Amino acid sequence: MKIVLKVVASILCMMMLSFHIQENVSAAEGGTITTVDRYQYGDNYLTGKTAPNAIVAFVDWGVPSNWKSRYMHYAKADSNGNFKLFSQNFSSGQTVELDTYDQNGTKLSSNKVYIFKESFTSLDPIYDTSQELTGKTVKNTKVEVMKDGKVIASGTFNDAIHLKLPVLNAGTFLTVKMTTGSNIDIYKKIVNPNKISLIPTTKWSKSVKGQTGIPYAKIVFKNEKSGVINQSVTADGDGNFEFSVDKDTLKLLDQNKLQVMEPAYDNVLNERFFRIKSTAPTINPFTQLSTSISGTATPESIVHILNGEGQIIGEGKTDAKGFYEVPVSKLIGGDLMTVKSFMADNPTEANQSQEDVQKVFVEEIDDSSDTINGTSTFGDKAVVEVQSDSSNNTIKAMSKLSTSSTKKKYGPFAITPGKNFKLKTGKLRQGSKVTITLLSGNRQVSLPAITVKKIVTSPLAASQVKVTNNKGQNDTVTIKGIKKQSVIKIFKQASGGTAIAQQTASSSNMTISMKQLGKTSGTLYISMKEPGLKEGNRVPIRYQGEKSDALKVNQIKINNLKNKNDVITVSKIKKKDIIKVYSTNGKLLVTSKPAKSSSIKLYVKQVGAKSGEVLVTRSTDKMLESGKQAVSFKGEPTSALKGNQINIVNNKKKNDVITVSQLAKQDLVKIYNQSGKLIGQSTVSKGKVVKVTIKQLGAKGGKIYVTVTGKGMSESSKTVKTFKAERK
């Protein structure tokens, strides 16, 4: 791999103006040994140790005929001989040569540096504008970024690396340790400069200044051909530099190569040509709609704007970076404008540039059109930016614009200078601010913002409309908060069709009565036309169905069971009906699934041990819930009597007596014969015993059946009790 950047050996360091390489001196004769540390593919710098203040440089064998071009990256070791040599990425498996010289230019040693192959991890370059370290790795890799041996950022990643970094200056030397299980990779990374900039310099400039982003960076201006250093300066603690110049110095520096070095080891981190710029101002495109003319000129210079008749119509001054923006008014399309620039202390030496006022016309933008129409003599592309008023959600372009956005861009659209253009944005809401930017290559001009005019009535808000679907009488649509004389139309369709109702508002609130919308729920589409505006979009308004028909008592059967779920059966219903059962205090006990047939069973854990009532409703498909139907139910069956609670005395020639004990007050005891006929009954009025007198059970022995019914409960099952024959 050929090395790209070549540094003349005679300027390996600013201190070495008289540097001269003596190539015939061997490492052994110099008595100096340079040692280098491991260099892995992906490293940005090589570390090692050599003689104090020695110069180390990678050799570029691409141009062996000229020794001045033999060296690429170079660095100066510190007073202890430690060095960090910046380098581009070499190919893995490559061997490069490293030469060492003293400050007199005597070659001290030559080393072979092997580039070890890359690992399964990789890191992207780091810049002084980077907010995070990025790269690729494998599962469960711990990444640690270190500066001067201290960890400044760390994290564990499984694939993509996104590790937040603190603010770092360009020229900072970092090491990145990546640990995956027992495997450890260590990369040497330098923070690259992204903030280097020069203030435009012209023959009128009194100084050369710029910023590097590298505290105390060394800036060198050198002749490209001879390698002679014509100027050097050290940046301040913020990386900014400035030095005074006169015209002769400017001529000397023009076309010089400018190098920016980090201060610790004099590594060149950026190299570019320094050129004296023309004093002629640049002019950004402008139109007859523009309210200012802008561009660049010599920093701190005076700027005059002259119209086609030579009259000054605007005055201003460039800032410290050479930018100007001068207010103007009443420009005429096609007029030739002149921008003149000069220094305040030498107004007779001026320079100027000229530019035509571009003609542009944009038709009025309103909320009924989905296209912006116009024409322009400038530009081959156009971009539209629509900005909302977030306080009232003014903007909502109809072409996929999120309602949460405050800005939306459309384009670029292709246009032809001098011909009509049509920029399709979709419909824009009233009050939106529309800015059109015309572009031609790297030049562009933004037209003043245009406010979308309101000609279409804003749609009704759903909160303004209430639809009441009445049962057995006219349905109503009530609309609030509208302007007098607004025309309301009601449709069954989202578009097309004929209005089913129309009415003009006589006040801010109105009610429209309609025959019948139907029993079930549905959607109405309502539009409004305010006086002097076009009819607005239809708004969908959902309405509920009428109340479902209430159930009848004979449709509901309740089986109040003991020690298991009670069963409520509802019959003669429609498919998809939903049944709900409530307690008398309004608590929802159970809700059915939509019915699949004409009857449905619901299971309730307990409606109650004693008799009572529940409330039952139904909701027919797309209709409201019916009124509540009260349905009574019997109590659970009373516990059956035991045989030892019953005593029978079968008397001869007098009434027989059946005594039942261990009862509760108001328990009802019933006696049945073997054929199931009720032959006697009695209620406990006092105590826990009741006697039932029977005229005659029979002379012979037999059986009777006895039940008990507790208060509020159902009759128990029958208990069989045998009795003996009468006594002889």
C-alpha positions in Angstrom: 0.0 0.0 0.0 1.4 3.4 -1.0 1.5 6.0 1.7 -0.6 9.0 0.6 0.6 12.0 2.6 4.2 12.9 2.1 6.1 15.3 4.4 9.4 16.8 3.4 12.1 15.6 5.6 13.5 19.1 6.0 10.5 20.3 8.0 10.0 17.2 10.2 9.8 19.7 13.1 9.6 23.5 13.3 12.8 23.4 15.3 14.7 21.6 12.4 15.0 24.4 9.8 18.5 23.2 9.0 17.7 19.5 9.0 19.8 17.5 6.7 19.6 13.7 6.3 22.8 11.8 6.4 21.6 8.5 4.9 25.0 6.8 5.2 24.9 6.7 9.0 23.8 3.3 10.3 21.8 2.5 13.4 24.8 0.8 15.0 27.0 3.8 14.2 24.5 6.1 15.8 24.3 3.8 18.8 20.6 4.4 19.2 18.0 1.6 19.3 14.3 2.5 18.6 11.8 0.1 19.9 8.2 0.0 18.7 5.0 -1.5 20.4 2.5 -3.7 18.7 0.7 -2.1 15.8 -2.7 -3.5 14.8 -4.8 -2.8 11.8 -7.3 -0.1 12.9 -4.8 1.7 15.1 -4.3 5.5 14.4 -0.9 5.8 16.0 2.3 3.9 16.7 3.9 4.1 20.1 7.5 3.3 21.0 10.7 4.6 22.6 13.8 6.1 21.1 16.4 8.8 21.8 15.0 11.9 23.6 13.6 14.5 21.2 14.4 12.3 18.2 12.3 12.3 15.0 10.5 9.2 13.9 8.9 8.9 10.5 7.2 6.2 8.3 9.1 5.8 5.0 7.2 6.1 1.7 9.0 4.0 -0.8 6.7 5.1 -3.5 9.1 7.9 -4.6 12.6 6.6 -3.9 14.2 9.0 -6.4 13.6 12.0 -4.2 14.6 11.7 -0.6 12.5 14.7 0.4 9.4 12.7 -0.5 10.4 9.6 1.4 8.5 10.4 4.6 4.9 10.4 5.3 3.8 10.8 9.0 6.4 12.0 11.4 6.5 12.9 15.1 9.0 14.2 17.7 9.8 12.1 20.8 9.5 13.7 24.2 12.4 14.4 26.5 12.2 10.8 27.7 12.3 9.4 24.2 8.6 8.3 24.2 6.7 8.9 20.9 3.3 8.6 19.5 3.3 8.6 15.7 0.0 9.4 13.9 -0.7 7.1 10.9 -3.3 6.3 8.4 -4.7 2.8 8.3 -2.2 0.4 6.6 -3.2 -3.0 5.2 -3.2 -5.8 7.7 -0.2 -8.1 7.2 1.9 -5.3 5.7 5.3 -4.4 6.9 6.3 -0.7 6.9 9.7 1.0 7.6 10.2 3.4 10.4 13.3 5.7 10.4 14.7 7.6 13.4 16.8 10.8 13.2 18.3 13.2 15.7 17.6 16.9 15.5 20.7 17.5 13.3 19.2 15.2 10.6 21.5 12.2 11.4 19.8 8.9 10.9 19.9 6.9 14.1 18.0 3.7 13.2 15.6 2.0 10.9 12.9 -0.5 12.0 10.5 -2.8 10.4 6.9 -2.4 11.7 4.5 -5.3 11.1 0.8 -4.5 10.8 -1.0 -7.3 12.7 -4.3 -8.5 11.2 -7.6 -7.1 12.3 -9.7 -8.8 15.0 -13.5 -9.5 14.7 -14.1 -6.1 16.2 -13.8 -2.7 14.4 -14.1 0.9 15.4 -15.1 4.0 13.4 -12.9 7.1 13.4 -13.4 9.5 16.3 -13.7 13.3 15.7 -13.8 16.3 18.0 -17.5 16.6 17.0 -18.3 12.9 17.8 -20.7 12.4 20.7 -20.2 8.6 20.8 -17.8 5.9 19.9 -19.3 3.7 17.1 -18.2 0.4 15.6 -19.0 -3.3 15.3 -18.3 -6.2 17.7 -19.7 -9.5 18.8 -22.0 -10.6 21.7 -21.1 -9.5 25.2 -18.1 -7.3 24.5 -17.0 -4.9 27.1 -15.7 -1.6 25.6 -13.5 0.7 27.7 -12.2 4.1 26.4 -9.1 5.3 28.2 -7.3 8.6 28.2 -3.9 8.9 30.0 -4.6 5.5 31.5 -8.0 6.4 33.0 -11.3 5.0 31.8 -13.5 7.9 30.6 -16.3 5.8 29.0 -17.3 2.1 29.2 -20.2 -0.2 28.2 -21.1 -3.7 27.1 -22.4 -4.4 23.6 -23.7 -7.3 21.5 -23.3 -6.0 17.9 -23.3 -2.3 17.1 -21.3 -0.1 19.4 -22.8 3.2 20.5 -20.8 4.4 23.5 -21.4 8.0 24.7 -18.1 10.0 24.9 -17.3 13.1 26.9 -16.2 16.2 25.0 -12.8 15.5 23.5 -10.3 17.9 21.7 -8.7 17.0 18.5 -5.3 15.5 19.0 -6.3 13.6 22.1 -4.6 10.2 22.2 -7.0 7.4 23.4 -6.7 3.6 23.9 -9.8 1.5 23.5 -9.9 -1.9 25.3 -12.4 -4.4 24.0 -12.8 -7.6 26.1 -14.8 -10.6 24.9 -14.5 -13.6 27.2 -10.7 -14.3 27.4 -10.0 -12.3 24.2 -8.7 -8.7 24.6 -8.1 -6.2 21.8 -6.6 -2.8 22.4 -6.9 -0.1 19.7 -4.9 3.2 19.7 -7.2 6.0 18.5 -6.6 9.7 18.0 -9.3 12.3 18.0 -9.4 13.7 14.5 -10.1 17.4 13.9 -13.5 18.4 12.4 -13.5 22.0 13.6 -10.6 23.5 11.6 -11.7 26.6 9.7 -10.0 29.7 8.3 -11.5 33.2 8.1 -11.5 34.3 4.4 -8.3 36.3 3.8 -8.0 38.9 1.0 -5.3 41.4 0.1 -7.1 43.9 2.3 -6.9 41.7 5.4 -4.9 43.0 8.3 -4.5 39.6 9.9 -4.9 35.8 9.3 -7.1 34.0 11.7 -8.9 30.8 12.2 -9.8 28.0 14.6 -8.4 24.5 15.0 -10.3 23.0 17.9 -6.9 21.9 19.3 -5.7 23.8 22.3 -2.2 25.1 21.7 -2.0 23.6 18.3 1.0 24.5 16.1 0.2 26.1 12.8 2.8 26.1 10.0 2.7 27.9 6.6 5.4 26.5 4.3 6.3 26.9 0.7 5.0 23.9 -1.3 8.1 23.6 -3.5 11.0 24.5 -1.3 9.6 23.3 2.0 10.7 26.6 3.7 8.6 27.5 6.6 7.3 31.1 6.0 5.2 31.5 9.2 4.4 29.5 12.3 2.1 30.3 15.2 0.7 28.6 18.3 -3.0 28.6 18.9 -4.5 29.7 22.2 -6.1 27.4 24.8 -9.3 27.3 22.7 -7.5 26.3 19.5 -7.9 29.8 17.9 -5.1 31.7 16.3 -4.5 35.1 14.7 -1.4 37.0 13.6 -1.0 40.3 11.9 0.1 40.6 8.2 1.0 43.2 5.7 0.7 43.0 1.9 4.2 41.5 1.5 3.5 38.8 4.1 0.2 38.0 2.4 2.0 37.5 -1.0 4.5 35.3 0.7 1.8 33.1 2.4 -0.4 32.8 -0.7 -0.5 29.2 -2.0 1.5 28.0 1.0 0.7 24.6 2.5 -0.9 25.0 5.9 -0.3 22.3 8.5 -2.0 21.9 11.8 -0.1 19.9 14.4 -1.1 18.6 17.8 1.3 20.1 20.4 2.5 17.0 22.3 4.4 15.2 19.5 4.0 17.5 16.5 1.9 15.0 14.5 0.3 16.8 11.5 -3.4 16.2 11.8 -4.6 18.4 9.0 -3.0 19.8 5.8 -4.5 22.2 3.3 -3.5 25.0 0.9 -3.8 28.6 2.1 -5.0 30.9 -0.7 -5.6 34.6 -0.7 -9.2 35.1 -1.8 -10.5 37.7 -4.2 -11.7 41.0 -2.8 -14.8 40.7 -5.1 -17.8 40.0 -2.9 -19.9 36.9 -3.5 -23.6 37.4 -3.8 -26.3 34.8 -2.9 -29.2 34.6 -5.2 -32.1 36.9 -4.5 -35.5 37.8 -6.1 -37.7 40.9 -6.3 -39.5 39.5 -3.2 -36.3 39.4 -1.1 -36.0 41.8 1.8 -32.2 41.6 2.0 -29.1 40.8 -0.1 -26.4 38.5 1.5 -23.1 37.0 0.6 -19.4 37.1 1.7 -16.6 39.7 1.3 -13.4 40.7 3.1 -14.1 40.5 6.9 -14.8 43.8 8.6 -15.3 45.5 5.2 -18.0 48.0 4.3 -20.7 46.8 1.8 -22.9 49.0 -0.4 -25.8 47.8 -2.5 -26.5 49.8 -5.6 -29.5 49.5 -8.0 -29.4 49.5 -11.8 -29.2 53.3 -11.7 -26.2 53.4 -9.5 -28.1 54.5 -6.4 -27.2 53.1 -3.0 -30.2 51.3 -1.7 -28.5 49.5 1.2 -25.4 49.7 3.4 -23.9 47.3 5.8 -20.7 45.6 7.1 -19.3 42.1 7.0 -18.8 40.3 10.3 -15.6 38.9 11.6 -16.0 35.8 9.3 -16.8 37.8 6.2 -20.6 37.4 6.0 -23.0 40.2 5.2 -26.7 40.6 5.0 -27.9 44.1 4.0 -31.7 45.0 4.2 -33.2 46.2 0.9 -36.7 46.9 -0.3 -38.7 47.4 -3.5 -36.5 45.3 -5.8 -37.4 45.2 -9.5 -37.2 41.8 -11.3 -34.5 41.9 -13.9 -32.7 44.9 -12.5 -28.9 44.5 -12.3 -27.7 45.0 -8.7 -24.1 45.9 -7.7 -22.5 44.9 -4.4 -19.4 47.0 -3.6 -17.0 46.2 -0.9 -14.1 48.3 0.6 -12.2 48.8 3.8 -13.2 51.8 6.0 -9.7 53.1 6.0 -9.2 52.9 2.3 -12.6 53.6 0.5 -10.9 54.4 -2.8 -9.8 50.8 -3.2 -13.0 48.9 -3.8 -14.1 45.8 -5.6 -17.6 44.8 -6.7 -19.8 42.0 -8.1 -23.1 42.2 -9.9 -26.2 40.0 -9.9 -29.6 40.2 -11.6 -32.7 40.4 -9.5 -34.4 37.1 -10.2 -38.0 37.2 -11.2 -40.4 35.0 -9.3 -44.1 34.8 -8.9 -46.2 32.5 -6.7 -49.9 32.3 -6.8 -51.9 32.8 -3.7 -51.9 29.6 -1.6 -55.2 28.7 0.0 -56.6 25.7 1.9 -58.6 24.4 -1.1 -55.7 23.6 -3.4 -53.2 20.7 -3.2 -50.7 22.4 -5.6 -48.5 25.5 -5.3 -48.3 27.2 -8.7 -45.8 29.8 -9.9 -42.8 30.7 -12.1 -39.1 31.7 -11.5 -36.2 32.7 -13.6 -33.8 31.0 -11.1 -33.4 27.4 -10.1 -33.8 23.9 -11.4 -35.2 22.5 -8.2 -37.6 23.7 -5.5 -38.2 22.5 -1.9 -41.3 23.4 0.1 -41.3 23.7 3.9 -44.6 23.9 5.7 -44.5 25.1 9.3 -47.4 24.8 11.7 -48.7 26.8 14.6 -48.6 24.2 17.3 -51.0 26.1 19.5 -53.9 25.5 17.2 -52.6 22.7 14.9 -52.9 25.0 11.9 -51.0 22.7 9.7 -52.0 19.3 8.5 -51.0 18.6 4.9 -53.1 15.7 3.7 -50.2 13.7 2.3 -49.0 11.6 5.2 -48.1 14.4 7.6 -48.1 13.4 11.2 -50.3 15.6 13.3 -47.5 15.8 15.9 -45.1 17.4 13.5 -44.5 21.1 13.4 -42.6 21.0 10.1 -42.9 19.1 6.9 -40.8 19.2 3.8 -41.9 18.4 0.2 -39.6 17.9 -2.7 -37.2 18.6 -4.2 -39.4 19.2 -7.3 -37.8 19.6 -10.7 -38.5 23.1 -12.2 -37.3 24.9 -15.3 -36.1 28.5 -15.1 -38.5 30.9 -16.8 -41.3 28.4 -16.9 -44.4 27.7 -14.8 -44.0 25.2 -11.9 -46.5 23.1 -10.0 -45.4 21.9 -6.6 -47.8 19.2 -5.2 -48.0 19.3 -1.5 -51.5 18.1 -0.7 -54.0 20.3 0.9 -52.6 22.7 3.5 -54.6 24.1 6.4 -55.3 27.8 6.9 -52.6 29.6 8.8 -49.7 27.3 7.7 -46.5 29.1 6.9 -45.1 28.0 3.5 -41.5 28.7 2.5 -40.3 27.9 -1.0 -36.5 27.5 -1.5 -35.2 27.6 -5.1 -32.0 25.8 -5.8 -29.4 25.7 -8.6 -26.3 23.6 -7.9 -24.9 24.9 -4.6 -26.8 28.2 -4.8 -30.2 28.7 -3.4 -32.7 31.4 -2.4 -35.6 31.2 0.0 -38.7 33.2 -0.8 -40.5 35.0 2.1 -42.9 32.8 4.0 -46.5 32.7 2.6 -49.4 32.2 4.9 -52.1 29.8 3.6 -55.3 31.7 3.1 -58.6 30.4 4.5 -61.2 29.9 1.8 -62.6 26.6 3.0 -64.7 26.3 6.1 -62.9 24.4 8.9 -64.4 21.0 9.6 -66.6 20.7 12.6 -65.0 19.2 15.7 -66.7 16.0 16.9 -67.2 17.7 20.3 -69.5 20.3 18.6 -71.9 17.6 17.5 -74.4 15.4 19.4 -76.6 12.9 17.7 -79.6 11.5 19.7 -81.2 8.4 18.3 -84.6 8.3 19.8 -87.0 5.3 20.1 -90.4 5.9 18.6 -89.9 9.6 17.8 -87.8 11.9 15.6 -84.0 11.7 15.9 -82.0 14.9 16.4 -78.6 16.4 15.6 -77.5 19.2 17.8 -74.5 21.5 16.8 -72.9 24.1 19.0 -70.5 26.9 18.6 -71.0 27.8 14.9 -71.5 31.1 13.1 -74.9 32.5 12.2 -76.0 31.7 8.6 -73.7 28.7 8.5 -75.2 25.9 6.3 -75.1 22.4 7.8 -75.5 19.4 5.6 -76.0 15.8 6.8 -75.0 12.8 4.7 -75.0 9.1 5.0 -71.9 8.9 2.8 -68.3 10.1 3.3 -68.4 11.6 -0.2 -71.0 12.0 -2.9 -74.7 11.3 -2.4 -77.5 13.6 -1.5 -77.8 15.3 1.9 -80.5 13.7 4.1 -80.9 17.0 5.9 -79.9 20.6 5.5 -80.4 23.7 7.6 -79.1 27.2 8.0 -78.1 28.3 11.5 -80.0 31.3 13.0 -77.8 31.3 16.0 -74.6 29.8 17.3 -76.4 26.6 18.3 -78.9 24.6 16.2 -80.9 21.4 16.3 -81.9 19.5 13.2 -84.8 17.0 13.5 -84.9 13.9 11.3 -87.6 11.2 10.9 -85.5 8.1 11.8 -81.9 7.2 11.5 -82.7 3.6 12.3 -82.6 1.4 15.4 -78.9 0.5 15.2 -75.8 2.6 15.6 -74.1 4.1 12.6 -72.2 7.1 11.2 -73.3 10.5 9.8 -71.1 12.7 7.7 -71.7 16.4 8.4 -70.3 19.4 6.5 -70.5 23.1 7.2 -70.3 26.1 5.0 -69.6 29.4 6.7 -70.7 32.7 5.1 -68.3 33.8 2.4 -66.3 30.5 2.4 -66.5 27.2 0.6 -68.1 24.1 2.1 -65.7 22.3 4.4 -64.9 18.6 4.5 -67.4 16.2 5.9 -66.7 15.0 9.4 -67.7 11.5 10.4 -69.9 11.4 13.6 -70.7 8.1 15.2 -74.1 7.8 16.8 -75.5 5.1 19.0 -78.4 2.8 18.3 -81.8 3.1 20.0 -82.4 1.3 23.2 -82.9 -2.4 22.9 -86.4 -3.8 23.7 -86.7 -4.7 27.3 -87.0 -8.4 28.2 -90.3 -9.7 29.6 -90.6 -11.6 32.8 -91.8 -14.8 31.1 -88.5 -14.8 29.0 -86.4 -15.2 32.1 -86.2 -18.3 34.3 -84.0 -18.4 37.4 -82.9 -21.7 39.1 -81.5 -20.9 42.5 -79.4 -24.0 43.3 -77.8 -25.0 46.6 -74.0 -25.5 46.8 -73.5 -24.8 43.0 -73.8 -22.0 40.5 -77.3 -20.6 40.0 -78.6 -20.8 36.4 -80.5 -17.9 34.6 -82.1 -18.9 31.3 -83.2 -16.2 28.9 -85.3 -17.3 25.9 -86.9 -15.8 22.8 -84.0 -13.5 22.1 -82.1 -12.5 18.9 -78.7 -13.8 17.8 -75.9 -11.5 19.1 -78.0 -10.2 21.9 -75.9 -9.7 25.1 -77.6 -10.3 28.4 -76.5 -8.6 31.7 -77.7 -9.5 35.2 -77.5 -6.9 38.0 -78.3 -7.1 41.7 -81.0 -4.8 43.0 -78.3 -2.4 44.3 -77.0 -2.1 40.7 -74.0 -4.4 40.9 -73.2 -6.3 37.7 -73.3 -10.0 38.4 -72.7 -11.5 35.0 -72.5 -10.6 31.3 -73.1 -13.1 28.6 -71.3 -13.5 25.3 -73.3 -12.6 22.2 -76.1 -15.2 21.8 -75.6 -17.8 19.1 -79.3 -18.9 19.2 -82.7 -17.8 20.5 -81.8 -18.7 24.1 -78.8 -18.4 26.4 -77.8 -19.6 29.9 -75.9 -17.5 32.4 -74.2 -18.9 35.4 -74.0 -16.8 38.6 -72.0 -17.9 41.6 -74.9 -17.0 44.0 -78.0 -14.8 43.5 -78.8 -15.4 47.2 -79.8 -18.2 49.5 -83.3 -16.7 50.1 -85.8 -15.5 47.6 -85.3 -12.1 46.0 -85.1 -10.2 42.7 -82.4 -9.5 40.0 -82.5 -7.0 37.2 -81.9 -8.3 33.7 -81.1 -6.3 30.5 -80.3 -7.0 26.9 -78.2 -5.2 24.3 -79.2 -6.1 20.7 -76.4 -5.8 18.1 -75.6 -2.1 17.4 -78.2 -0.9 19.9 -78.1 0.5 23.4 -78.7 -1.5 26.5 -82.4 -1.9 27.3 -84.1 -0.9 30.5 -83.8 -3.2 33.5 -86.4 -5.9 33.9 -87.0 -7.0 37.6 -87.4 -10.8 37.9 -88.1 -12.5 41.2 -86.6 -15.8 42.2 -87.2 -18.4 44.8 -84.9 -19.2 47.6 -82.6 -22.2 47.7 -84.2 -25.5 48.8 -84.5 -25.8 52.6 -82.4 -28.7 54.0 -84.4 -31.9 54.2 -85.6 -33.2 57.5 -83.9 -36.1 59.1 -86.0 -39.1 60.2 -85.3 -38.6 63.9 -86.9 -35.2 63.7 -90.2 -36.8 62.9 -92.5 -38.6 65.4 -95.8 -40.2 64.4 -98.6 -41.4 66.7 -101.2 -43.5 64.9 -104.2 -43.2 67.2 -107.3 -45.4 67.2 -110.6 -43.6 66.8 -109.1 -40.2 67.2 -106.8 -37.8 65.2 -103.3 -39.0 64.5 -100.5 -36.6 65.5 -97.2 -36.0 63.7 -94.6 -34.0 65.7 -91.6 -32.4 63.9 -88.8 -31.0 66.1 -85.5 -29.0 65.7 -87.2 -26.4 63.5 -86.9 -22.6 63.1 -89.6 -20.0 63.7 -92.0 -19.7 60.7 -90.8 -23.0 59.2 -93.6 -24.6 57.3 -94.0 -28.4 57.6 -96.1 -30.3 55.0 -97.3 -33.9 55.1 -98.0 -36.0 52.0 -99.5 -39.5 51.7 -98.0 -42.2 49.6 -99.8 -41.1 46.5 -98.3 -37.6 46.9 -101.4 -35.8 48.1 -101.0 -33.0 50.7 -102.8 -34.2 53.8 -101.7 -31.7 56.4 -99.4 -28.7 57.1 -98.5 -26.4 60.0 -96.1 -23.4 60.6 -93.9 -23.0 63.6 -95.2 -20.1 65.6 -93.3 -20.6 68.8 -90.2 -22.6 69.8 -88.8 -25.2 67.6 -91.5 -27.8 67.4 -94.7 -28.1 65.4 -97.5 -30.7 65.5 -99.6 -31.6 62.6 -103.0 -33.3 63.2 -104.2 -35.7 60.6 -107.8 -37.2 60.8 -106.6 -40.7 60.0 -103.4 -42.1 58.6 -105.0 -45.5 58.4 -105.5 -48.5 60.7 -102.6 -50.3 59.2 -99.0 -49.2 59.2 -97.6 -47.3 56.3 -95.5 -44.4 55.0 -95.8 -40.6 54.9 -93.6 -37.9 53.2 -92.6 -34.8 55.2 -91.1 -31.5 53.9 -90.0 -28.3 55.5 -89.9 -24.8 53.9 -87.7 -22.2 55.6 -88.7 -18.5 55.5 -87.7 -17.1 52.1 -86.6 -20.4 50.8 -87.9 -23.2 48.7 -89.6 -26.4 49.9 -87.1 -29.1 50.9 -87.0 -32.6 49.3 -89.4 -35.2 50.9 -88.3 -37.2 53.9 -89.9 -40.7 54.1 -91.2 -41.7 57.5 -92.9 -45.1 58.3 -95.6 -45.4 60.9 -97.0 -48.4 62.8 -100.6 -49.7 62.7 -103.1 -48.5 65.2 -103.2 -50.3 68.5 -105.9 -53.0 69.0 
